[in-house]
Amino acid sequence: MSTLTIEKRGVRDVKGPLLFVEGVDRVAYDEIVEIELPTGEVRRGRVLETGFGIAVVQVFEGTTGISPETVTVRFRGRTLEAPVTVDMLGRVFSGLGEPIDGGLEPIPEDTRDINGAPLNPSARAYPEDFIQTGVSVIDGMNTLVRGQKLPIFSGSGLPHNELAVQIARQATVLGEEEEFAVVFAALGVKYDEATFFKKAFEETGALSRTVMFINLANEPAMIRLITPRMALTVAEYLAFEYDMHVLVILTDITNYCEALREISAAREEVPSRKGYPGYMYTDLASIYERAGRVEGRKGSITQMPILTMPNDDITHPIPDLTGYITEGQIVLDRGLYMKGIYPPVNVLMSLSRLMKQGIGPGKTREDHAGVSNQLYSAYARAQDLRSLAAIVGEESLSDVDRKYLAFADAFERRFLNQGFYENRSIEYTLDLAWEVLSILPERELINIKEEHIKKYYRG
């Protein structure tokens, strides 16, 4: 990459959020650009594509008011960097890392490339430490493990924002001395959503251990692509320089992908599924794969990306590709939401692939694995029986079948359902699971060891 500033007067064309600058041959992909208008206003951008003497520049603040003949473009010879410091905890920033909470700009301890540093796969440590979120359906059945990436698949109008805030407020690693921090990035959210996030963190005191990045829906698409990378750069600094356990929550990844499609269309690229660019998988992987643990380091990064499935379609390209990259998913269900269940998690469609590594004796409790398997098995059978009862009537079912229906109701109302401010310990969650499982006859608990049934069964 060039180390000297290259200055060019005028551009060949302006198209949407893009500038086409010709006559440059020593600029590089992702290089930072400054665009100076005749009024003295300076906007920033970065190089999206370069070749044959032409550079395609994406302007962060948009191209409104830019005249091709009168602007001056300077290529700075470096990529976009984020100033980082531990003093960013407790602060709220824009998608470009500028303070928006009325406070002074933090004095940076260092600057880091927002694209992150490559991590040798052999240096990764396997995720195996339990993170308690205080949410029973996650802790008990879809356990989050330190260093994991576990997305939440939601739908329009479902309470994913509330669940994100609750997890960020309550999450902790049990028995660890290292500090726990949260990096929260809101992508393309409406103003009232941004206000909700800030107010929720401030009222509960969780903001003191949180770094917030807010990107509003009316801001240019390019900033939406930068925001998660800004957040992850800060997370990496806190994790690997200050030995913190960092939980990164990104909401809403669907807005991010829409911005990716918008910029791809402006570049006139050949679209792939549903108009999204063919490289969306790679782009999402460049975000998700920045989670994990490193051998010899105490800190870690755990990700919970949140995305709204268009038309509640889990086969849509965004959740589909996300599922390939991440280690499971938590799926919110509109039917449960209509019943008044919070959080409305569809456990039969949810999965944490690393759960077995983070539970058991010394981590949660010796009966955890068996209890989780039994809850899944019993609830799946109860759902089938609900469909059957709708056809033949509940009175036509056997006594045991009716107990399964009673179990399903108790499971949803007692185990799944909990308050927004209710922080449940893993012991309370497992005891609650035994309470609902004890509705069933003891002989039906075939997934739990006999010694655990004798110790915990309440029938």
Helices and strands as residue ranges (DSSP letters): E 6-9, E 13-15, E 18-22, E 31-36, E 42-51, E 54-59, E 72-79, E 81-84, G 86-88, E 91-94, E 110-113, G 121-123, E 124-125, E 130-132, H 136-141, E 144-145, E 152-154, H 160-170, E 172-173, E 180-189, H 191-204, G 206-209, E 210-216, H 221-241, E 245-251, H 253-266, G 273-275, H 280-288, E 292-294, E 300-308, G 310-312, H 317-325, E 328-331, H 334-338, G 347-349, E 351-352, G 355-357, H 368-392, G 394-396, H 399-410, I 411-416, H 426-437, G 442-444, H 450-456
